[in-house]
Amino acid sequence: MKIEICGPGCARCRATLENVRKVVKELGLEDAVEVTEVSDIVAITTKGVLLTPAVIIDGVKVSEGRIPKGEEIKGWIKDRK
């Protein structure tokens, strides 16, 4: 599974990245899930993101323009396993 955090590196983007990494660790999926940051604005807009931070899981945008909570992130991961 690949989770991409899209954003320019602002505080909200870093908080989203931290939340995603925390959930991946809590679920024990560090070896199964690749978490990456996408900060290039062209790459971000190519993915259809208009507001940051955005979370994309395996090419599907699941969140945009807000910091998702841990339980929500867990649900997204479990839905795609």
C-alpha positions in Angstrom: 0.0 0.0 0.0 1.2 3.5 -0.8 0.0 6.5 1.1 0.9 10.0 -0.2 0.7 13.2 1.8 0.4 16.1 -0.6 1.3 19.6 0.5 4.0 22.2 0.5 5.4 21.2 3.9 3.3 23.6 6.1 2.4 22.8 9.7 -0.9 21.2 8.6 0.9 19.0 6.1 3.4 17.9 8.8 0.6 17.2 11.2 -1.2 15.0 8.6 2.1 13.2 7.9 2.7 12.6 11.6 -0.9 11.3 12.1 -0.5 8.8 9.2 2.9 7.6 10.3 1.5 7.1 13.9 -1.4 5.0 12.7 0.8 2.9 10.4 3.0 2.2 13.4 0.1 1.4 15.7 -1.2 -1.1 13.2 2.2 -2.7 12.8 2.2 -2.0 9.0 5.6 -0.3 8.7 6.8 -3.0 6.3 3.6 -3.1 4.3 2.8 0.6 3.9 5.0 3.1 2.1 4.3 6.7 3.3 5.6 9.4 1.1 5.4 13.2 0.9 4.6 15.0 -2.4 5.6 18.6 -2.2 6.0 19.4 -5.9 3.0 21.7 -6.8 2.8 20.3 -10.4 2.7 16.7 -9.1 0.1 17.7 -6.5 -2.2 19.3 -9.0 -1.7 16.4 -11.4 -3.2 14.2 -8.7 -6.3 16.3 -8.7 -5.6 18.0 -5.3 -6.9 21.6 -5.0 -6.5 22.0 -1.2 -3.7 20.8 1.0 -3.0 18.8 3.0 -4.3 15.8 1.0 -4.1 12.1 1.6 -4.0 9.7 -1.3 -4.0 5.9 -0.8 -3.1 3.7 -3.7 -4.0 6.5 -6.1 -7.4 7.4 -4.5 -7.8 10.8 -2.8 -9.4 10.1 0.6 -8.9 13.5 2.2 -8.3 17.1 1.1 -7.9 20.4 2.9 -7.9 19.2 6.5 -6.0 17.2 9.0 -7.6 13.8 9.4 -7.8 12.1 12.8 -6.2 8.8 13.6 -9.4 6.7 13.7 -10.4 8.0 10.3 -7.0 7.1 8.9 -7.3 3.6 10.4 -10.6 3.2 8.6 -9.1 4.1 5.3 -6.2 1.7 5.7 -8.5 -1.2 6.8 -10.9 -0.5 3.9 -8.0 -1.0 1.4 -6.2 -4.0 2.9 
